[in-house]
Amino acid sequence: MIRILQHREKCIGCHACVDAAPQRWRVSRRDGKCTLVGGVEKRGWFKALVEEEELESNLRAANNCPVKIIRVENQ
């Protein structure tokens, strides 16, 4: 399993993560920030556990994020 973490409060809404991994990221109509699909919030961080096949696209999302608020970790 892969764990994806996002510090959403610091998101600037550039949509780089959505472009890299559209199956896991969406743009919120409410505030224009990117949302981690399936993410659960805890202390300001959104967290989602996903399958290995999403690793490459979400690493691309993390690397493309200009404010570096996305982390991808192996479990």
Secondary structure as UniProt FT lines:
FT   STRAND          2..6
FT   HELIX           8..10
FT   HELIX           16..20
FT   TURN            22..24
FT   STRAND          25..27
FT   TURN            29..31
FT   STRAND          34..36
FT   TURN            37..38
FT   STRAND          40..42
FT   TURN            43..44
FT   STRAND          45..50
FT   HELIX           52..54
FT   HELIX           55..64
FT   TURN            66..67
FT   STRAND          70..74
//
